[in-house]
Amino acid sequence: DAMVIQNPRYQVTQFGKPVTLSCSQTLNHNVMYWYQQKSSQAPKLLFHYYDKDFNNEADTPDNFQSRRPNTSFCFLDIRSPGLGDAAMYLCATSRAIVLNTEAFFGQGTRLTVV
Amino acid sequence: AQSVTQLDSHVSVSEGTPVLLRCNYSSSYSPSLFWYVQHPNKGLQLLLKYTSAATLVKGINGFEAEFKKSETSFHLTKPSAHMSDAAEYFCVVSEPPQGFGNEKLTFGTGTRLTIIP
């Protein structure tokens, strides 16, 4: 059974049109991450939540925002997508405090900007 | 600051022959180290993890990795490649060690494994 679920799997949006990607988890993990992975590159951390505490990476563009209304859900909002934002977006979770736990990844949402 | 170097961007092996994917790391702490696999258009799946217990770590699908502190390496091996192993492999370091809540995963640039029939 899928434990980290991302919807949709594929998203096409217009240049400049706001888009929201969603992630839900059944693991009750308190840490959730959003990564951006461009073609043939390694995933790059955008931000993460530790419970409700939001941690933004220094080089994450302001165009990217995130919301975590509860433990199970986390959203990635792209306010004005540009062509350079086309990528695979990966959501991951982990259980903080427990040492040496791994991160669990969703299947990803592939975003196309037209 | 932590970093990960995957020494080969692309590795090709024949089916049934051994696989070696190389990874070197640097970390200010005793690291947690992971290997993840990514099949085309799929998410990341954990192959194995090193968490300061045994230095030889066994993972899924017959993969193993050995943590060598003196060499700061965590190379991934498999005795006999299978066609289904063709994928992208990422070596990942976690600093502070995963589980403290403010840890970050740093990914290597990935190694694409091709299996020749």
Boltz contact constraints between the chains, C-beta under 6 A:
constraints:
  - contact:
      token1: [A, 42]
      token2: [B, 107]
      max_distance: 6.0
  - contact:
      token1: [A, 42]
      token2: [B, 109]
      max_distance: 6.0
  - contact:
      token1: [A, 42]
      token2: [B, 110]
      max_distance: 6.0
  - contact:
      token1: [A, 43]
      token2: [B, 107]
      max_distance: 6.0
  - contact:
      token1: [A, 50]
      token2: [B, 101]
      max_distance: 6.0
  - contact:
      token1: [A, 96]
      token2: [B, 101]
      max_distance: 6.0
  - contact:
      token1: [A, 98]
      token2: [B, 99]
      max_distance: 6.0
  - contact:
      token1: [A, 99]
      token2: [B, 99]
      max_distance: 6.0
  - contact:
      token1: [A, 100]
      token2: [B, 32]
      max_distance: 6.0
  - contact:
      token1: [A, 100]
      token2: [B, 51]
      max_distance: 6.0
  - contact:
      token1: [A, 100]
      token2: [B, 98]
      max_distance: 6.0
  - contact:
      token1: [A, 100]
      token2: [B, 99]
      max_distance: 6.0
  - contact:
      token1: [A, 101]
      token2: [B, 98]
      max_distance: 6.0
  - contact:
      token1: [A, 101]
      token2: [B, 99]
      max_distance: 6.0
  - contact:
      token1: [A, 102]
      token2: [B, 46]
      max_distance: 6.0
  - contact:
      token1: [A, 102]
      token2: [B, 49]
      max_distance: 6.0
  - contact:
      token1: [A, 105]
      token2: [B, 43]
      max_distance: 6.0
  - contact:
      token1: [A, 105]
      token2: [B, 44]
      max_distance: 6.0
  - contact:
      token1: [A, 106]
      token2: [B, 43]
      max_distance: 6.0
  - contact:
      token1: [A, 107]
      token2: [B, 43]
      max_distance: 6.0
  - contact:
      token1: [A, 108]
      token2: [B, 43]
      max_distance: 6.0
